[in-house]
Amino acid sequence: MSITITFLDPFGKPVAAVGEPGDNLLRVGQAAGLPLEGTCEGQMACSTCHVIVAAEWFDRLIPAAEEEEDMLDFAAGARRTSRLSCQIELTANLDGLTVSVPTESNDLRRM
């Protein structure tokens, strides 16, 4: 079963991506060419994979752990519905998820 995700890139352009249950949102976004650096490779030691979850989807996610909340304090452009994409594991109930990549996002791997 494929899970469809709509990313809004830093300019607001929709980018459709597809993942499978168990994938994490960071890897799916990177595969779709989005500027999600993920410097720490999902170890919650940075905030370079920060995304803003659409409000209507936010409460469907498993709540953020305290460690994730601490890292989000360092995320540029963080909002109430901010999450680290490395901590969002895709499940069937997230089919149709919409997230935005903040305008402040930089992917130094692309320089």
C-alpha positions in Angstrom: 0.0 0.0 0.0 1.4 3.4 -1.0 1.0 6.5 1.0 0.7 9.8 -0.8 2.2 12.9 0.7 2.0 16.5 -0.6 5.0 18.6 0.3 4.8 22.4 -0.2 8.3 23.4 -1.1 9.8 26.6 0.4 8.2 28.6 -2.4 4.7 27.1 -1.8 4.9 24.8 -4.8 3.2 21.4 -4.2 5.4 18.4 -4.7 3.7 15.0 -4.7 5.6 12.1 -3.1 4.8 8.5 -2.4 6.1 6.4 0.5 5.3 3.0 2.1 4.2 2.2 5.6 7.3 2.3 7.9 9.1 4.9 5.8 10.0 8.1 7.5 9.0 11.5 6.1 12.5 12.7 5.9 13.6 10.0 3.5 10.5 10.4 1.4 11.0 14.2 1.2 14.7 13.8 0.3 13.8 11.3 -2.5 11.4 13.9 -3.8 14.2 16.5 -4.1 13.1 18.7 -1.2 15.7 20.7 0.8 15.5 18.6 3.9 19.1 18.1 5.0 18.7 15.7 7.9 22.3 16.3 9.1 22.0 13.9 12.1 20.3 11.2 10.0 17.3 10.9 12.3 19.1 10.9 15.7 17.3 14.1 16.9 20.5 15.9 17.2 19.6 18.7 14.8 16.6 20.4 13.3 17.6 20.4 9.6 14.6 18.3 8.7 12.0 20.6 10.2 8.6 20.7 8.5 5.3 22.3 9.3 2.4 19.9 9.3 -0.9 21.1 7.9 -3.2 21.9 10.9 -5.8 19.3 9.9 -3.2 16.5 10.0 -1.2 17.5 13.1 -3.4 15.7 15.7 -3.3 12.5 13.6 0.4 12.2 14.3 1.9 10.4 17.3 2.8 13.2 19.7 6.4 14.5 19.6 8.8 13.1 22.3 10.3 15.6 24.7 13.7 15.3 22.8 12.0 16.3 19.6 10.3 19.3 21.2 13.7 20.4 22.5 15.2 20.2 19.0 12.3 22.2 17.5 13.3 25.1 19.8 16.3 25.5 17.5 14.3 25.2 14.2 14.1 28.3 12.1 10.5 29.3 11.5 9.0 26.8 14.0 5.3 27.0 14.5 2.7 25.2 16.6 2.4 22.4 14.1 6.2 22.0 13.5 7.7 18.5 13.6 11.0 16.9 12.7 10.3 14.9 9.5 12.8 12.2 10.7 10.4 11.4 13.5 7.2 10.9 11.4 6.8 7.3 10.5 4.3 6.8 7.7 1.2 4.7 8.4 -1.9 4.0 6.4 -3.8 6.7 8.3 -1.4 9.4 7.0 -2.3 8.8 3.3 -2.9 12.3 2.0 -0.7 14.1 4.5 0.3 17.6 3.7 3.4 19.3 5.1 5.3 22.5 4.3 9.1 22.9 4.1 9.8 26.3 5.8 11.3 29.1 3.7 14.2 29.2 6.1 15.3 25.6 5.0 18.7 25.1 3.6 20.2 21.9 2.4 24.0 22.3 2.5 24.3 19.0 0.6 23.2 20.9 -2.5 25.9 23.6 -2.4 
